[in-house]
């Protein structure tokens, strides 16, 4: 892997991890178009996840510091009456389904979920879910209106995104809309919920990488991929929250359907 390839794939990851258009679908396309053997490269997986984690931590730094401080204070007082402390607790609760389901299906996710036809099918099916969420959305509750059932449902939706083509942001924002949240606030909760799960993924992959060691000559490309993913990811978070404050998910739904056709065209052998 060279630096240019790392930068391009890092940008693809940063762009598609946060927009509701499926990062896995785009990586399938990049692999098919360029023949880049990177999807299963452990070191680059760490780079991509670390980059997106840095994007979330940077954009939500003030929110996260406030939430962590409020949770620590709530533990000392033994009361979660403070809205920020309650939000922090709900983020923890919402993380549990993804951790449990992720541990149970991680081997399946690494093998059976790699089929491009499955990715295309999920792009279509969950475009329908996003469309339905828009149709029934009440958009009455903000970020601090999240309740325990909401956190569990959105957290479970996050776990479903282990299947390529679903889109973690797409399914969690849709789940928030189904629960009556405003679009932009559903997106904010989605991104805050991503932080602990992405941190866990970085730690686990880093432990595996420590056992195998960094491949020779990959360090500079590794750093370039992290930087590219982080910068593009930060910009995408900022864009999407502003966009969803005014517009629906419809443009992303149309894009996903077109992407599904492209994935099939590039990966399914022609007779």
C-alpha positions as CSV (number, residue, x, y, z in Angstrom):
1,X,0.0,0.0,0.0
2,X,1.4,3.4,-1.0
3,X,0.6,6.8,0.6
4,X,-1.8,7.9,-2.2
5,X,-3.8,4.8,-1.8
6,X,-3.9,5.2,2.0
7,X,-5.1,8.8,1.7
8,X,-7.8,7.9,-0.8
9,X,-9.1,5.0,1.2
10,X,-8.9,7.1,4.4
11,X,-10.9,9.8,2.8
12,X,-13.5,7.2,1.6
13,X,-13.8,5.9,5.1
14,X,-14.1,9.3,6.7
15,X,-16.7,10.4,4.2
16,X,-18.8,7.3,4.2
17,X,-18.6,6.3,7.9
18,X,-20.6,9.4,8.9
19,X,-22.8,10.0,5.9
20,X,-25.7,7.4,5.8
21,X,-24.4,5.8,2.6
22,X,-22.4,2.7,3.8
23,X,-18.6,2.7,4.1
24,X,-18.4,-1.0,3.2
25,X,-20.3,-0.4,-0.1
26,X,-17.7,2.2,-1.1
27,X,-14.8,0.0,-0.1
28,X,-16.2,-2.8,-2.2
29,X,-16.3,-0.4,-5.2
30,X,-12.7,0.9,-4.5
31,X,-11.5,-2.7,-4.3
32,X,-13.2,-3.6,-7.6
33,X,-12.2,-0.5,-9.5
34,X,-8.5,-0.4,-8.4
35,X,-7.8,-4.0,-7.3
36,X,-6.5,-2.7,-3.9
37,X,-6.2,-5.6,-1.4
38,X,-6.8,-3.6,1.8
39,X,-10.2,-4.7,3.2
40,X,-8.7,-7.3,5.4
41,X,-5.4,-5.5,6.2
42,X,-5.3,-5.3,10.0
43,X,-3.0,-2.3,10.2
44,X,-5.1,-0.3,7.9
45,X,-8.2,-1.3,9.7
46,X,-6.7,0.3,12.8
47,X,-5.8,3.4,10.9
48,X,-9.3,3.8,9.5
49,X,-11.0,3.3,12.9
50,X,-8.5,5.6,14.7
51,X,-9.1,8.3,12.1
52,X,-12.9,8.2,12.5
53,X,-12.5,8.1,16.3
54,X,-10.4,11.2,16.2
55,X,-13.0,12.9,14.1
56,X,-15.7,12.2,16.6
57,X,-13.6,13.2,19.6
58,X,-12.5,16.4,18.0
59,X,-15.9,17.5,16.9
60,X,-17.7,16.6,20.1
61,X,-14.8,17.4,22.5
62,X,-16.7,20.0,24.5
63,X,-19.8,17.8,24.7
64,X,-17.8,14.7,25.7
65,X,-15.8,16.6,28.4
66,X,-19.1,17.9,29.8
67,X,-20.8,14.5,29.7
68,X,-17.8,12.7,31.3
69,X,-17.6,15.3,34.1
70,X,-21.3,15.1,34.7
71,X,-21.2,11.3,34.9
72,X,-18.4,11.4,37.4
73,X,-20.2,14.0,39.5
74,X,-23.4,12.0,39.4
75,X,-21.5,8.9,40.6
76,X,-20.2,10.8,43.6
77,X,-23.7,12.2,44.3
78,X,-25.4,8.9,43.4
79,X,-27.9,10.8,41.4
80,X,-28.3,11.1,37.6
81,X,-30.7,14.0,37.7
82,X,-28.4,16.2,35.7
83,X,-29.3,16.0,31.9
84,X,-25.7,15.6,30.8
85,X,-25.1,12.8,33.3
86,X,-28.3,11.1,32.2
87,X,-27.2,11.4,28.6
88,X,-23.8,9.9,29.4
89,X,-25.6,6.9,31.1
90,X,-27.8,6.4,28.1
91,X,-24.8,6.4,25.8
92,X,-23.3,3.6,27.9
93,X,-26.5,1.7,27.8
94,X,-26.8,2.2,24.1
95,X,-23.3,0.8,23.6
96,X,-24.1,-2.5,25.2
97,X,-26.1,-4.1,22.3
98,X,-23.3,-3.4,19.8
99,X,-20.7,-4.9,22.1
100,X,-22.7,-8.0,22.9
101,X,-23.8,-8.6,19.3
102,X,-20.4,-7.7,17.9
103,X,-18.7,-10.3,20.1
104,X,-21.2,-13.0,19.0
105,X,-21.0,-12.4,15.3
106,X,-17.5,-11.1,14.7
107,X,-16.3,-14.2,12.9
108,X,-19.4,-14.2,10.7
109,X,-19.0,-10.6,10.0
110,X,-15.4,-11.2,8.9
111,X,-16.3,-13.9,6.4
112,X,-20.0,-14.5,5.4
113,X,-20.8,-10.7,5.4
114,X,-18.2,-10.0,2.7
115,X,-20.5,-11.0,-0.2
116,X,-21.0,-7.9,-2.5
117,X,-24.5,-9.2,-3.3
118,X,-25.4,-8.9,0.4
119,X,-24.0,-5.4,0.5
120,X,-26.1,-4.4,-2.4
121,X,-29.2,-6.0,-0.9
122,X,-28.7,-4.2,2.4
123,X,-28.2,-0.9,0.6
124,X,-31.6,-1.3,-0.9
125,X,-33.4,-2.7,2.1
126,X,-32.2,-0.1,4.6
127,X,-32.9,2.7,2.1
128,X,-36.5,1.5,2.5
129,X,-36.0,1.7,6.3
130,X,-34.7,5.3,6.0
131,X,-37.6,6.2,3.7
132,X,-40.1,4.8,6.2
133,X,-38.4,6.6,9.1
134,X,-38.8,9.9,7.2
135,X,-42.5,9.2,6.6
136,X,-43.4,8.5,10.2
137,X,-41.0,10.9,12.0
138,X,-42.5,13.2,14.5
139,X,-39.3,15.1,15.2
140,X,-40.4,16.4,18.6
141,X,-37.6,15.5,21.0
142,X,-34.0,16.8,21.2
143,X,-30.8,15.2,22.4
144,X,-31.7,15.5,26.1
145,X,-35.1,14.0,25.5
146,X,-33.5,10.6,24.8
147,X,-34.9,7.9,27.2
148,X,-33.8,4.4,28.1
149,X,-36.0,2.6,25.5
150,X,-34.6,5.0,22.9
151,X,-31.0,4.3,23.8
152,X,-31.6,0.5,23.7
153,X,-33.4,0.6,20.4
154,X,-30.8,2.9,18.7
155,X,-28.0,0.9,20.3
156,X,-29.4,-2.3,18.8
157,X,-29.8,-0.6,15.5
158,X,-26.1,0.3,15.7
159,X,-25.3,-3.4,16.1
160,X,-27.2,-4.2,12.9
161,X,-24.7,-2.0,11.0
162,X,-22.1,-4.8,11.4
163,X,-23.7,-6.1,8.2
164,X,-22.1,-4.3,5.2
165,X,-24.4,-2.0,3.3
166,X,-26.6,-1.1,6.3
167,X,-24.7,2.1,7.3
168,X,-24.2,2.7,11.0
169,X,-25.2,6.4,10.8
170,X,-28.1,5.6,8.5
171,X,-29.7,3.0,10.7
172,X,-29.1,4.8,14.0
173,X,-30.5,8.1,12.7
174,X,-33.5,6.3,11.3
175,X,-34.0,4.6,14.7
176,X,-33.9,8.0,16.3
177,X,-36.5,9.3,13.9
178,X,-38.7,6.3,14.6
179,X,-38.4,7.2,18.3
180,X,-39.6,10.8,17.6
181,X,-36.3,12.6,17.7
182,X,-35.4,15.5,15.5
183,X,-33.1,14.6,12.6
184,X,-30.1,16.7,13.7
185,X,-30.4,15.5,17.3
186,X,-30.7,11.9,16.2
187,X,-27.5,12.4,14.2
188,X,-25.7,13.9,17.3
189,X,-26.8,11.0,19.5
190,X,-25.7,8.6,16.7
191,X,-22.2,10.1,16.6
192,X,-21.8,10.3,20.3
193,X,-22.9,6.6,20.5
194,X,-20.2,5.8,17.9
195,X,-17.3,7.0,20.2
196,X,-17.2,4.1,22.7
197,X,-17.8,1.4,20.1
198,X,-15.1,2.8,17.8
199,X,-12.7,3.2,20.7
200,X,-13.3,-0.5,21.6
201,X,-12.6,-1.5,18.0
202,X,-9.4,0.5,17.9
203,X,-8.2,-1.1,21.1
204,X,-9.0,-4.7,20.0
205,X,-7.4,-4.2,16.6
206,X,-4.4,-2.6,18.1
207,X,-3.9,-5.6,20.4
208,X,-4.0,-7.9,17.4
209,X,-1.6,-5.6,15.5
210,X,0.8,-5.6,18.5
211,X,1.0,-9.4,18.2
212,X,1.7,-9.4,14.4
213,X,3.7,-6.2,14.3
214,X,3.4,-3.3,11.8
215,X,4.3,-4.5,8.3
216,X,7.6,-3.0,7.0
217,X,7.3,0.3,5.2
218,X,3.7,0.9,6.2
219,X,4.1,3.4,9.0
220,X,3.9,6.6,6.8
221,X,1.0,5.3,4.8
222,X,-0.7,4.3,8.1
223,X,-0.3,7.9,9.4
224,X,-1.6,9.3,6.1
225,X,-4.7,7.1,6.3
226,X,-5.4,8.2,9.9
227,X,-5.0,11.9,9.0
228,X,-7.1,11.6,5.9
229,X,-9.9,9.7,7.6
230,X,-9.9,12.1,10.6
231,X,-10.0,15.3,8.6
232,X,-12.7,14.2,6.1
233,X,-14.7,12.6,8.9
234,X,-14.7,15.8,11.0
235,X,-15.9,17.8,8.0
236,X,-18.6,15.2,7.2
237,X,-20.0,15.3,10.8
238,X,-20.2,19.1,10.7
239,X,-21.9,19.0,7.3
240,X,-24.4,16.2,8.1
241,X,-25.6,17.8,11.4
242,X,-26.2,21.1,9.6
243,X,-27.8,19.5,6.6
244,X,-30.2,17.4,8.7
245,X,-31.4,20.5,10.6
246,X,-33.0,21.6,7.3
247,X,-33.3,18.7,4.9
248,X,-34.5,15.0,4.9
249,X,-32.5,11.8,4.2
250,X,-34.1,11.5,0.8
251,X,-30.9,12.5,-1.2
252,X,-29.0,9.8,0.6
253,X,-31.7,7.2,-0.1
254,X,-31.5,7.9,-3.8
255,X,-27.7,7.7,-3.7
256,X,-27.7,4.4,-1.8
257,X,-30.0,2.8,-4.5
258,X,-27.7,4.0,-7.2
259,X,-24.7,2.6,-5.3
260,X,-26.4,-0.8,-4.9
261,X,-26.7,-1.0,-8.7
262,X,-23.1,0.0,-9.1
263,X,-21.8,-2.6,-6.6
264,X,-23.7,-5.3,-8.5
265,X,-22.4,-4.1,-11.8
266,X,-18.8,-4.1,-10.6
267,X,-18.8,-7.3,-8.6
268,X,-21.3,-9.8,-10.0
269,X,-19.8,-11.9,-12.9
270,X,-21.5,-11.4,-16.2
271,X,-22.7,-14.4,-18.2
